[in-house]
Amino acid sequence: MPAPVLAPAILALSLLAAAPAQSATHLPMPAHLAGAAATDRVALAARRYAAFWQSGDPALARLALADDFIDRTLPAGRPQGLAGPLQASQVFHAAVPDLQVAIEEMLVAGNRVSLRLHFTGRFTGVFPTPQGELRGQGQAIDFHAFDLYQVDAQGRISDNWHLEDNLTLLRQLGVLAP
């Protein structure tokens, strides 16, 4: 093969080898954003946390949450700190492996950010209940949550207040009657 043909191919391969690996998980963009750019440190922390909930990737939770993270609306039985979201995500992803999380609204004010999140997917896995494991039959999961985060100077969430539409979720899972 003549040298002029090889040069572009070698260049392309060397550029691919030198390029940083792309993350399998991208950060969700808010459908509506007010108060800051999507790359602002406060907005970025919120986007990383939403990506964690969508992917279940603990590395994203560690990027998003401060070492002294406090869940101000901690559900009963969930550990405080990073361990809580990691546990909750693992349980939820076991039930809804194709979970999608959309940020429908994001409002940044100083070091606080509020979000309206939309969770969707199919219940094809297993969900623990006090009566035992409940197996999904492919039912649609579609519910909303509201979160308020306080972000520290390092761009990580230090405090979280959240409210999920658990009644809708538990009905869709079949834990509660419709």
C-alpha positions as CSV (number, residue, x, y, z in Angstrom):
1,M,0.0,0.0,0.0
2,P,1.5,3.4,-0.9
3,A,2.6,5.7,2.0
4,P,0.0,8.5,1.2
5,V,-2.8,6.0,1.9
6,L,-1.3,4.6,5.1
7,A,-0.6,8.0,6.6
8,P,-4.3,9.0,7.1
9,A,-5.1,5.5,8.5
10,I,-2.2,5.6,10.9
11,L,-3.1,9.1,12.0
12,A,-6.7,8.1,12.6
13,L,-5.7,5.1,14.7
14,S,-3.2,7.1,16.7
15,L,-5.8,9.8,17.5
16,L,-8.3,7.1,18.6
17,A,-5.6,5.5,20.9
18,A,-4.7,8.9,22.4
19,A,-8.4,10.0,22.9
20,P,-9.7,9.7,26.5
21,A,-12.1,6.9,27.0
22,Q,-15.7,8.0,26.8
23,S,-17.9,7.3,29.8
24,A,-20.7,4.9,29.2
25,T,-22.9,7.2,31.1
26,H,-23.6,10.7,30.0
27,L,-24.9,13.4,32.3
28,P,-28.6,14.2,31.7
29,M,-29.4,17.7,30.5
30,P,-32.3,19.5,32.2
31,A,-35.2,20.1,29.8
32,H,-35.7,23.5,31.6
33,L,-32.9,25.2,33.4
34,A,-32.9,28.5,35.3
35,G,-30.4,30.4,37.3
36,A,-27.1,28.9,35.9
37,A,-25.5,27.2,33.0
38,A,-25.6,23.4,32.9
39,T,-21.9,23.3,33.5
40,D,-22.0,25.5,36.6
41,R,-20.6,23.5,39.6
42,V,-24.0,23.4,41.4
43,A,-25.8,22.3,38.3
44,L,-23.1,19.8,37.4
45,A,-23.3,18.1,40.9
46,A,-27.1,17.7,40.3
47,R,-26.6,16.3,36.8
48,R,-24.0,13.8,38.1
49,Y,-26.4,12.7,40.8
50,A,-29.2,12.2,38.3
51,A,-26.7,10.2,36.1
52,F,-26.0,8.0,39.2
53,W,-29.7,7.3,39.7
54,Q,-30.0,6.4,36.0
55,S,-26.9,4.2,35.7
56,G,-26.4,2.9,39.3
57,D,-22.7,3.6,38.8
58,P,-21.2,4.2,42.3
59,A,-18.4,6.3,40.8
60,L,-21.0,8.9,39.8
61,A,-22.4,9.0,43.3
62,R,-18.9,9.5,44.7
63,L,-18.3,12.4,42.3
64,A,-21.7,14.0,43.1
65,L,-21.8,13.6,46.9
66,A,-19.6,15.1,49.6
67,D,-17.8,12.9,52.0
68,D,-20.0,14.3,54.8
69,F,-23.3,14.0,52.7
70,I,-26.5,14.1,54.8
71,D,-29.9,12.9,53.6
72,R,-32.2,15.3,55.4
73,T,-35.3,13.2,54.5
74,L,-33.8,9.8,55.2
75,P,-36.3,6.9,54.7
76,A,-36.6,4.4,57.5
77,G,-34.0,1.6,57.2
78,R,-31.7,3.5,54.9
79,P,-28.2,4.2,56.1
80,Q,-27.0,7.8,56.3
81,G,-24.3,9.1,54.0
82,L,-23.1,7.7,50.7
83,A,-24.1,4.2,51.8
84,G,-27.8,5.2,51.7
85,P,-28.1,6.2,48.0
86,L,-25.8,3.3,47.0
87,Q,-28.1,0.8,48.8
88,A,-31.3,2.4,47.4
89,S,-29.9,2.5,43.8
90,Q,-28.9,-1.2,44.0
91,V,-32.3,-2.3,45.1
92,F,-34.1,-0.1,42.6
93,H,-31.9,-1.2,39.7
94,A,-32.5,-4.9,40.6
95,A,-36.2,-4.2,40.1
96,V,-36.0,-1.8,37.1
97,P,-32.8,-2.5,35.2
98,D,-33.6,-0.2,32.3
99,L,-34.3,2.8,34.6
100,Q,-34.2,6.2,32.9
101,V,-34.0,9.5,34.8
102,A,-34.9,12.8,33.1
103,I,-34.3,16.2,34.7
104,E,-37.5,18.0,33.7
105,E,-36.8,21.2,35.7
106,M,-33.7,22.6,37.4
107,L,-33.5,25.8,39.3
108,V,-30.1,27.0,40.7
109,A,-30.0,29.7,43.4
110,G,-26.6,30.2,44.9
111,N,-25.3,26.9,46.3
112,R,-28.8,25.3,46.1
113,V,-30.4,23.5,43.3
114,S,-34.0,22.1,43.0
115,L,-35.0,19.5,40.5
116,R,-38.1,17.9,39.2
117,L,-37.1,14.4,38.1
118,H,-39.0,11.9,36.0
119,F,-38.2,8.2,36.5
120,T,-39.3,5.6,33.8
121,G,-38.6,2.0,33.0
122,R,-40.0,-1.5,33.2
123,F,-40.3,-3.6,36.3
124,T,-38.6,-6.8,35.0
125,G,-36.5,-7.7,38.0
126,V,-37.1,-8.4,41.7
127,F,-38.3,-5.9,44.4
128,P,-38.0,-6.8,48.1
129,T,-41.1,-6.5,50.3
130,P,-41.8,-7.4,53.9
131,Q,-43.7,-10.4,52.5
132,G,-40.8,-11.6,50.3
133,E,-39.5,-10.8,46.9
134,L,-41.9,-9.5,44.2
135,R,-41.0,-10.4,40.6
136,G,-41.8,-7.9,37.9
137,Q,-43.9,-8.8,34.9
138,G,-42.7,-6.0,32.7
139,Q,-45.0,-3.4,34.0
140,A,-44.3,0.3,33.2
141,I,-42.7,2.4,35.9
142,D,-43.4,6.1,35.6
143,F,-43.2,8.5,38.5
144,H,-41.8,11.9,39.6
145,A,-39.6,13.1,42.4
146,F,-38.6,16.5,43.7
147,D,-35.1,17.1,45.1
148,L,-33.4,20.0,46.8
149,Y,-29.6,19.9,47.1
150,Q,-27.1,22.1,48.9
151,V,-23.7,22.0,47.1
152,D,-20.4,22.7,48.9
153,A,-17.5,24.7,47.6
154,Q,-15.9,21.6,46.0
155,G,-19.0,21.2,43.8
156,R,-20.4,18.2,45.6
157,I,-23.9,17.7,47.2
158,S,-23.6,18.1,51.0
159,D,-27.3,18.0,51.9
160,N,-30.4,16.5,50.2
161,W,-34.1,16.9,50.8
162,H,-36.2,14.7,48.5
163,L,-39.8,13.7,48.0
164,E,-40.8,10.9,45.6
165,D,-44.2,9.8,44.4
166,N,-43.9,6.5,46.2
167,L,-47.6,5.8,46.2
168,T,-47.6,5.8,42.4
169,L,-44.4,3.7,42.3
170,L,-45.7,1.1,44.8
171,R,-48.9,0.7,42.8
172,Q,-47.0,0.3,39.6
173,L,-44.7,-2.3,41.2
174,G,-47.8,-4.2,42.5
175,V,-46.9,-3.7,46.1
176,L,-50.1,-1.7,46.7
177,A,-53.5,-2.2,45.0
178,P,-54.3,0.4,42.4
